[in-house]
Amino acid sequence: MRQALNLVKTAGYYDFLKTYIRCIKEIDGLTQLRVSEATIWANKYAVENPVDAASRFIQEACYMQIGGTLAEPYHEGLLELKSFEKRIEFLKKLREKSRKSEVKFACDELLRMWNESLLIY
């Protein structure tokens, strides 16, 4: 998990993450955002790929930001879409700022995967 947080710092999103997420706990169960606690529960498989984990943490922070700052609640699907867009933005920024080729490659792979899955719909 430490690697994922270092990647969040590299991309310049650490303050954003700290603003909206109070805690990230490693657990044995299912990975989920606990909105009432502003906590991400992450299992070992969710943090296996630090680039994917970092982007997921940013997506969840965005979900908290949008959901908590609007006077009128967003439709759940729109909230997911906006937070997903933030995840893509994060991956692009991380790719740009990282000096490590393996991080750049992982960003490219995730961006490609997300792009392909969007084309299906």
N, C-alpha and C positions, 0 to 999 in steps of 0.2 A: 504494500500500500504506500510505503514511503516513496517508491519510484514514481508512482502516479502523482503524488502530491508535488514532487520535484518537477514533473512535467507541467503541472498546473502553474507553478512558479515561473518556469521557463517561458511559457506562453504569455505571462503577464496577467493571469486570471486569479491569482491567489487571494487578493483582497475581495474580489467578487465572490469567490467560494466561501470565504470566511464570513461575509456579510449575511449570507442566506442559509448556510449549513452550520449548525452548531457542533455536530459530531459525526464522525464516520466510524462505525463499529464493524469489526470483522466478526462474522457469525457463521454457524453451521447450517442455518436454514436458507430461505429464499432471499435473494437480493431485492431490496425495496426501499422506497423513500417513505419515511415515517413523518408525514407532514406535520402532525400535531407536535412532534418533538424536534422538527427541523434536523432530523438525523437520517443518514443513509446507512442502512444495514447492507453490508457487502459480504458475500461468501467468498471462499478462496478461489472459486472459478471466475468470479466477476473481476478479481484483481490480478488474475494470471497474466493478462496482457495489459501492461501499465498504460499504454496509449489509449486503449479502449476504455479502461477504468477511468482515466483522467477525463476523457470526453464525456463519459456517463456522469461523473460527478458534476461537471459544468452543466450538463443538461438538467440534472436534478436541481441545481442551484437556480437555474433560470426558471424552472417550474415553480419554485418557491417565490422567486422575485415577482413573476407575473401574477401568480395566484394570490399573493399577499398584498399587492400594491394597487389592485384595481377596485374601484368602488362597486362595479358590477361584476359578478363572477363570469369568467370566460366559459364558453362551452368546452367540455373536456377535450374534445378532438382538436380544437383550435389551440388550447393550452399545450397539448402534446406537440403540435406542429411548430409552434413558436419556440418551444424548448429544444426541439430537434434542430431547428435552424441555428440555434446558438451552439449546439454541439458541432455542427458542420463548420461554423465560423471558427470555433476553437481549434478544430483539427487543421484548418488552413493556416491559422496563426501559429500553431505549434510547428507545423511543417516549415514555415517561413523562418521562425526564430531558432529552431534547434540546429545544432552543429553536427549532431550524430546522424550518420547515414541510416542506421537501423530505425531510428525514430521517424525520420523522413519517409522511409519505406513503409513503416507501419501506418503512418498517416495516409499515404497514397493508397494503401490497400483498403483501409477503412472507408476512405472517401469513394473509392471505386465501388466497394460493396454497397454502400448506402445509395450511391447513384443508380446502380443496377436494380436495387430493390425498389426504388422510386419509379423506375421505368415499367415495372410490372403492373403498377396501379395506373 
